[in-house]
Amino acid sequence: MTKPVVFLFAPDSEDNRDLQQRLAAHGFAVLRPERRRQPCQPIQDDGQAVAIIDSPGHDPTPDLETAMALRRQSRQIPILFIVRDSSESKAIAALRAGVTDYLKRPFSSEELLESIRRHLSGFPNGAWAGATPNSPAEAEPTFIGVTADILKIKSYIARAGALDCNVLITGETGTGKERAAQLIHWHSSRRGKPLVAINCAALPETLVESELFGYERGAFTGAYASYPGKLQLAEGGTFFLDEIFDMPPFMQAKILRVLETRKIHRLGGKQPIPVDVRIVAATNHDPERAMQEGRLRQDLYYRLNVGRVHLPPLRERQMDIPLLLQHFLEEMNRRYHRRVEGFAPNVMAILMGYAWPGNIRELRNLVEALFINLPDRVVSLAHLPESFRPLVENLKKTQGERERLLQALLATNWNKSQAAEKLQWSRMTLYRKMDKYKVTGKSG
């Protein structure tokens, strides 16, 4: 099997050089056309090529012109459009220009590769020449944690995955709901088939139906070729609906219909199309409250809530924080070719005591941010971002207070009354501080 080709229309930048290297590492032949705005070289149209257009500026017009020029050359080649900032009007303009898929930075390698896999007709399962044997599509997704709650969740996911039932995943933003969905898919009989994900909150309402169910050629202005839709692309596999409660009510009704009939209707199509997919949905809202407020159809909730996974916030699984920090540190070392070894004890104390409102996503972003100005092999207090300054100052104050307490006790030969007087504290305050700082010594 010959290598699939990626035509990369992108400005020369560190991000895009890294993107080119990652694509090459996964077995693609990457070509950088000389004329980015108006491609003139012939584009192969044999099901083994994909075009990626990076649109870094606020005005996407020149890049949309590139997409239209590509579409005139080839009706079939998948065109992936990458943007820095997204809007409904920009997404609609991209669709009308013939763009096949739309990605917003930042995105992971897995997201990009999954999009390419879905659209390369010759490589339905990502098994192209040059792909690594332990690619993300084949390896068990990492789900880090050793606390009792996480171990129970992993055990439940393995059982629910094997049953092929619909699953609803709940939890705060950043707790790892998509990773849980990947693990459910990996444990299922559908593991060798696609896992297709869609974020209902990020998709403009006007595009939801066409993205999910697809459309026929000529269904609307700009529909240059038929598009199967995300549900059909997941045929035989798993379809992950992230933030499903943000889906418009009319689309909730259509998803319910799919669950009941296992059929879809494309825009502009006349005949129903059978689909065999497993639905896994996720939300950061309370489902019961969402039903009371009318944001979630009750019948859809009962259809989805066959299996239920609730992911706890990071503040409730404090003992997993060192494992997660080390995991992401190793990930960033590989990505940025560094050899950072770990965290100083006082830094670990701060990170262990932090509430992490953004959960695992915030923790990962912090570790990546540390690599911007990280000269040493150990992360120290000086490397923490400005937002952690109050916690650093509080730690320094705590350490100073403990030192003063010890000095007063030593100077008075552990006479607690004299030590309290020396510190200008009451005797009860002294006892509380000794308990707080775990200070024990001579009786008196």
N, C-alpha and C positions, 0 to 999 in steps of 0.2 A: 504494500500500500504506500503510495507516495504521500509526501508531507502535505497537509492542508496549508493554504496560503492566507496570510493576513496582509491586506493592503492598509497600511497605517498612515492616515492623513493627519499629521499632527506637527505642531511647532517643535523645534529642538529645545527640550527642557530636561531637567533631571528626572522629573516624573515620567516623561515619555521614553527616556533612555532606559529607565528601570522597567517600564512596561514592555518595551521591546525585548529586553533580556528575559523577562519572565515568560513571554510568549514563546521565545526560542527554546527556553528550557523545557517547555511542555510539548515540544515537537512541531512547532509551526515554522514555516518559512516566512519571515517577515520582510515585506517590501515597503520601502518609503518612496512613493512617487515624487518626482522632482517638482512637478507643478501641483501644488496642494489645492489651489482654488478651483482650477479647471482641469481635471485629469484627462489626459489625451491618450495614454497608452491603453491598449486593449485589456479588458478585464475578463479573466477566464470565468466561464459560466458552466462548471461541471459538478456543482455540489460540493466542491472542496475548497472554496474560497469565501472569505468574509472581509468586509471593509469596516474599518474603525475610524471615525472622524472625531478628533478632539476639538471641542469648541471652547477655548479658554476665556474669551472675552464676553462682555455684556451684550454685544450685538452679534447674534448668531447668523445674520443674513449671509455673509460670505460662505460660511460653512454649510448652510442649508443649500446654497447654490452648488456646492461640491456634491452634496447628496443627490440633488436633482440631476446633475450631470452624470453621476454614476448610475442612477436609475434609468436614464435614457440609454446608456450603454448596455445595461443588463436588467431585465425584469426580475431576475431570481436571486441575485446575490444579496445576502443579508447585510444590512448596513446598521452598525451600532454607533450611536451618537452619545458622546461624553460631554457633560456640561459641569461647570462649577456651581452655578446657581440655577434653580429650576423654577418654572412658573407654568401655569395652565396654558397661557398663550404660546409659550415656547414649545411645550410638549405637543400642542395641536399643530403648530407650524412644522415641527419635525415629522409628525405623522403624515401630514399632507405632502411633505417633500419626498416621501418614500422611505423614511427611516423605519427600520424593523424593530429596533429596541433602543431604549433610552436609559442611560446610566448617569447618576449624579455622583461627583466626587465628594468625599472620599468613598471608595468602594474596595472590597477585598479582592484578591486574586481569584478566590473561589466564586464570587459573584460574576466576575467577567468570564471566567472559563465556563461556568454554568450557562451563561447566555450564549456563548459560542457553541457549546455542545447542543443546545436546543435547536439552533438554526442551521447547523451543518448537516445536511441530509445524509451524507456519506458516513457520518460518524455519530450514530444515535446515542451511543453510550460512552462517548469520549475515548474510545479505544483506538486512537490513531497512532501511527508510527512515531516513535520517539517519546511517547508519554511514559512517565515514570511508573514503575509497578505499584508503588505505594502512593498513588495520587490521592487528593482529597476525596475523590468520588469513591475510592475503594477502602481507604483506611477508616477505622472506627473513629468517629468524631470525639475529640477530647471533651470531657465534662468533669472539670476538676473540683474535688471536694472530698473531705473525709469525715465531716460532721455527720451525726446520726441522721438528720433530716435529708441530707444530700444522698447518703447511701440508700435510704429508703426510696427516694425519688428515682435513682438509677435502677434499682431493682424493679420498681413499678413500670418504668419506661420499657424495660426489657420484656416484661409480661404483656403490656398493652401493645407494644410494637408487633409482637408475634400474632396477636388476635385479629389484626387488620380492621379494627373498629375506628370510627371517627374519634378524634381526641381534641379536647379544649385545653389550652395551656394558659394559665393566668400568672400574673406577677408584675411587679413594678417595671418601669422602663429600665433596660440595661441589665436585667437579671439573667439573661441567656435563653430567652424563649425560642429564638430561631435555632440555637444549638440543640435544645431539647427536641425540636422537630426533626433535626437532622439525625439525632440518635434514635428516635422512633422509627424513622425511615430505614436506618441501618439495621435495626433489629427485625424488620418486617420481611415477608416473602417478596416484597417489591424492591428489595435492595438494589438489584441490577438494573432497575428502570429509573427514569428521571425523577428528581426531586425539584419541583418548580415552585418558587416562592414569589409572592407579590405583597407589597406593603399597601394596604387599602388606604391608609392615611396620606400617603405620598402621591397617589394617583389622582389626577383631576377627575371630577365627577363625570365630565363629558367624555372621558376616555375609558372609564371603567368597563363598560359593556363590550366595547371592541377589543380591549386588551384581554379580557377573560374569555369571551366566546368567539372572537375572531370575526372576519368579514370576508365577503366575496369581492372579487375584482369588480370595480365600478360601483360599489355600494355607496360611496360618497366621493366627493372631489378629493383627489390625491390617493385613492385606493388603486394604485397601479397594478397590484397583484393581490391575489387572495392571501389571507393570513389566517393560520389555524387557530390562533388564540392560545393563551397560557394553559387553559384547562385541557385542550387537546394535545398540547405539547407534553403534558404530564401523563399521557396515556400509559396505562399499566403501572404507573408509579404513584407518587404522593404529591398532592397540591397543598401548599402551605399558605394560608390566608392570615397575614400578620395584621394586627389591629383591626379585626373584622368589625368591631362595633362602630368604627368610623366609616363603614360602607353605607351608602345611601339606602334608605328603606326599600326602594324598588329593586335594588340589586340584591338585598338580603332575600327578597322573595324569589328572585331568579336562582340564587344559590340553593335555596330550599327546594326549588323545582328540580334542580340537577340532582340533589341528594335523593329525591323521591323517584325520579324517572331514569337517572343515569344517561340523560341525553342533553345535548345543547343545540341551540339554533344560532348560526352565524348571522351577523348583520348582512342583509341582502340575500340570505339563503332561503330556500323554500322547504328543504327537507331536514328533519332532525338528524343529528349525528350522535351515535352511541359513544359514550366515554366510560372508561374503566379507570377511575382514580380514587385514591383514598384522601379524605379531607382531614387536614390538621389545621386548627385555627388557634389564634392567640389574641390576647387582649391585656392591656394594663389597667382596665377598668374592672369594677365589681359587677359581674354578670347579673346578679339579682337586682342590684340598684338600676342597672341599665334597662332591665325589663320594666321596672316600675316607672322609670322616666320616659319610656316609649322609644328608647334608642336601639333596642334589641327586640326582634320578634321572638315571642315565647316559643313558637313552634320550631324556629331555627335553633334556638338555644337547646331544646331537648334533643334535637337531631345531632347536634355537635357534642353535647356533654355526655357522651357514652363513656369515654375515658377522660379523666380529669387530672391534670398535673398542675400543682401550684408551686412556683419557685419562690423561695423566701428571699427577702432583701439581704444584701451583703452584711448589713449591721447585725443581723441575727445569726450569722455564721462566721463569727470573728476568727475562729481557728483556721478557716480556709484562706484567710488573707495572705499569710506568708507563702502558701503554695501557689496562689494565683500570681503574686508578685514575682516569684521565681520563674514561673512558667512564661510570663510576658517578658521578663528580663532576658530569658534565653531566646525567645522569639525575636526580640529587637536586636540582640547580639548577632543572630544569623542574618537578619535583614540589613543591618547597617555595618556588618563586618567589624564588630567591636568585641571586647573581652571584659565587660563589666561583670564583676564577680558577685556582688550582692549589696545589701543595705547595712549601714552602720546601726548598732543597737538602738541608739536614740531616735534614728529615723524610723526604724521598725516600730518603736513604741508609739510614735506619733501616728503612723499609718494604721496601726492596730486599733487605736483609739478614735480614729476619724469615723464619722457617720456614713460616708459614701452615699450621698443622695442619688448619684447617678449609677450606683451599683458597679457591676463588673466592667461595664463600658467605660465608666469614669476612671476606674483603676487602670485599665489598659491604656487609656489616653494619657494618664499621668506618667506611666512608665515610658511611653513613647516620647513625651515631652521632655523627659529627663535627658534623652540622648541628644538634644539640640546643643546644649553646652555642658557636656559631661567629660571633663578632662581626666578624671581618676578612675580607678577600678572599683571603688566602693562609693556608693551614693551617700553623701553626707548631708547635714542640715542645709548647707549653703546651696545645694543643688535643687532643693524643693522650690516650686514656683511661689510667686508672691502671695497667692491665695492661702498658702499654708503658714504665712508669717505669724499670725496670731497663735497658732498651735505651737510653733517653735518658741515664741516668747513665753508662752505658758509653761512649756517644758523647762526652759531655763530658770523661770521663777521657782518652779517646783524643786528643781535640783538645788537651787540656792537656799531655799527654805530648809530642805533636809540637811544640807551642810551646816547651816547655822544651828539647827537643833542638836546635831551630833557634837559640835564644838562646845555648846553650852553644857551639855551633859558631861562631856569629858572634863571641862574646866571646873565643874563642881563635884567631880568624883561621883557622878550619877545621882546627886541629890536633886530630886525632882522639884522640890519647893524652891531651892536656890536657882535651879536652871530656869524655872518658870519666871521667877523674879528678874533674872538676868535678861530674859527674852521679852519681858514686859507682857507676858501672857498669864492667864489664869491657870491654875493647876489642871482644870478640866480640859482647857485648850491644849495644854502640853500632852495630856493623855491621848486626845483625839489625833494630834499630829503624829505622835509615836505610833499609833495604830495605823494611820494613813500611810506613813512611810515605812512601815514594818520595821521599826527600830526597837530592838530589845537589848537589855543589858543588865547591869547590877540592880538589885532591888533597893528601895530606899524611899 
